[in-house]
């Protein structure tokens, strides 16, 4: 039987964990009172791949990507790692 844990599957699960955690963190930031806990959930890190341009004679293509992850997104990634380790084995 073939394992479901291919590289693409692992990346997808980690991305979904980060996305769900980040969205939940943004929602929790709206509900929580101002303070350390709200700052934890709203502080975000935004790693980016700068725009790269492929200039052809007929047209040009510009690609770039920014990923926004907050504290809850990190928790989402940790939950995704847990699921990969013990549930999707």
LUMVEXLO-653646 format. One line per 3 residues: their letters; for each residue z, y, x of N, C-alpha, C. Coordinates in steps of 0.02 Angstrom, whole numbers, padded with zeros to 5 digits. Atoms other than C-alpha are relative to their C-alpha. Last residue first. Example, Ala and Ser with C-alpha at 12.3 -4.5 7.8 and 13.67 -1.06 7.14 Angstrom:
% residues 2
SA> -00003 -00059 -00042 00357 -00053 00684 00037 00055 -00039; 00000 -00059 00045 00390 -00225 00615 00000 00060 00045
***
This chain:
% residues 89
XXX> 00006 00046 -00056 00472 00391 00029 -00042 -00059 -00016; 00071 00018 -00008 00442 00530 -00097 -00010 -00048 00058; 00030 00016 00065 00625 00538 -00152 -00071 -00024 00007
XXX> -00033 00053 00038 00727 00528 00009 -00033 -00018 -00067; -00036 00050 -00040 00641 00625 00147 00025 -00059 -00042; 00046 00038 -00042 00509 00719 00050 00035 -00057 00036
XXX> 00041 00041 00044 00635 00770 -00083 -00050 -00042 00040; -00043 00054 00026 00758 00829 00050 -00041 -00047 -00045; -00009 00047 -00056 00619 00927 00137 00043 -00059 -00022
XXX> 00063 00037 -00006 00574 01006 -00031 00004 -00051 00057; 00001 00049 00055 00757 01053 -00058 -00064 -00041 00004; -00049 00053 -00017 00759 01134 00115 00003 -00053 -00055
XXX> 00031 00041 -00052 00598 01229 00074 00047 -00057 00019; 00052 00040 00031 00675 01290 -00089 -00035 -00045 00050; -00036 00054 00035 00831 01348 00005 -00051 -00046 -00034
XXX> -00024 00045 -00053 00716 01447 00121 00038 -00059 -00031; 00059 00038 -00021 00631 01519 -00033 00017 -00049 00056; 00006 00056 00046 00802 01569 -00098 -00061 -00042 00016
XXX> -00054 00049 -00012 00827 01674 00057 -00004 -00060 -00046; -00067 -00029 -00001 00658 01760 00038 00052 -00055 00011; -00053 00050 00013 00482 01705 00084 00067 00037 00004
XXX> -00064 -00033 00010 00326 01815 00074 00052 -00053 -00019; -00047 00044 00036 00169 01738 00149 00066 00036 -00004; -00069 -00018 -00011 00028 01855 00199 00044 -00044 -00043
XXX> -00051 00031 00042 -00151 01797 00218 00068 00026 00020; -00067 -00013 -00025 -00314 01866 00285 00050 -00031 -00048; -00053 00044 00025 -00501 01839 00265 00066 00019 00033
XXX> -00064 -00018 -00030 -00645 01962 00280 00054 -00044 -00032; -00057 00031 00034 -00822 01900 00249 00063 00020 00038; -00058 00013 -00043 -00977 02000 00294 00057 -00027 -00042
XXX> -00064 -00015 00031 -01149 02001 00216 00056 -00011 00051; 00008 -00011 00071 -01334 01992 00259 00065 00020 -00035; 00048 -00053 00012 -01322 02013 00447 -00004 00017 -00074
XXX> 00067 00027 -00003 -01163 01913 00464 -00049 00056 -00018; 00053 -00047 00018 -00994 01988 00506 -00068 -00033 00011; 00060 00034 -00021 -00851 01864 00500 -00058 00043 -00024
XXX> 00064 -00015 00031 -00696 01971 00488 -00056 -00040 00033; 00053 00020 -00047 -00518 01919 00520 -00066 00009 -00035; 00068 00010 00025 -00378 02006 00427 -00049 -00016 00057
XXX> 00038 -00061 00009 -00209 01978 00502 -00070 -00013 -00023; 00059 00009 -00041 -00118 01815 00476 -00043 00061 -00014; 00068 -00015 00022 00049 01867 00408 -00051 -00021 00052
XXX> 00047 00016 -00054 00232 01818 00412 -00071 00009 -00025; 00071 00003 00018 00326 01912 00276 -00043 -00014 00061; 00038 00001 -00062 00514 01888 00281 -00073 -00010 -00019
XXX> 00057 00045 -00008 00615 01934 00129 -00031 00008 00069; 00026 -00011 -00067 00785 02005 00088 -00055 -00050 00013; 00057 -00047 00001 00802 01992 -00101 -00028 00014 00069
XXX> 00056 00025 00039 00909 01834 -00115 -00060 00046 00002; 00023 00064 -00027 01027 01878 00027 -00062 -00024 -00036; 00039 -00015 -00061 01037 02059 -00030 -00027 -00063 00032
XXX> 00066 -00025 00021 01089 02001 -00204 -00043 00015 00061; 00037 00057 00029 01229 01897 -00127 -00069 00022 -00022; 00024 00044 -00053 01287 02038 -00014 -00042 -00057 -00028
XXX> -00049 00024 -00048 01301 02166 -00152 -00032 -00046 00050; 00014 -00020 -00069 01215 02238 -00303 00056 -00023 00045; -00020 -00068 -00016 01247 02139 -00462 -00014 00015 00074
XXX> -00061 -00007 -00039 01144 01982 -00492 00018 00074 00012; -00059 00015 00040 01017 01972 -00633 00065 00015 00037; -00001 -00044 00058 00863 02052 -00556 00065 -00006 -00039
XXX> -00014 -00067 -00025 00896 01970 -00387 00003 00051 -00057; -00072 -00006 -00009 00906 01802 -00474 00019 00070 00023; -00031 -00003 00067 00727 01823 -00536 00076 00008 00006
XXX> 00018 -00065 00029 00665 01865 -00360 00031 00008 -00070; -00038 -00051 -00035 00760 01716 -00289 -00014 00070 -00028; -00069 00003 00026 00688 01600 -00422 00044 00053 00033
XXX> 00002 -00026 00069 00512 01658 -00375 00071 00000 -00030; 00010 -00072 -00004 00549 01632 -00190 -00001 00031 -00069; -00061 -00033 -00023 00622 01459 -00220 -00006 00075 00003
XXX> -00049 00004 00054 00473 01404 -00324 00065 00034 00020; 00022 -00043 00056 00350 01466 -00194 00051 00001 -00057; -00007 -00070 -00019 00443 01393 -00045 -00018 00046 -00058
XXX> -00071 -00014 -00007 00461 01223 -00129 00013 00072 00018; -00026 -00005 00068 00278 01226 -00183 00075 00015 00002; 00025 -00062 00029 00225 01264 -00004 00027 00010 -00071
XXX> -00037 -00054 -00032 00336 01125 00066 -00022 00068 -00028; -00069 00002 00025 00265 01001 -00061 00042 00056 00030; -00001 -00021 00071 00086 01053 -00023 00071 00001 -00027
XXX> 00010 -00072 00002 00112 01043 00166 00003 00026 -00072; -00061 -00031 -00027 00185 00868 00149 -00005 00076 -00003; -00052 00007 00050 00042 00812 00036 00064 00033 00022
XXX> 00015 -00046 00056 -00089 00881 00155 00053 -00002 -00054; -00014 -00068 -00023 -00010 00791 00303 -00011 00051 -00056; 00050 -00026 -00046 -00010 00626 00209 00019 00071 00020
XXX> -00023 -00055 -00042 00150 00560 00133 -00052 00019 00052; 00020 -00063 00032 00080 00456 -00010 00016 00060 00044; -00054 -00049 00008 00088 00298 00098 -00027 00065 -00031
XX> 00008 -00061 -00040 -00049 00170 00068 00057 00049 -00015; 00000 -00059 00042 00000 00000 00000 00000 00062 00045
***
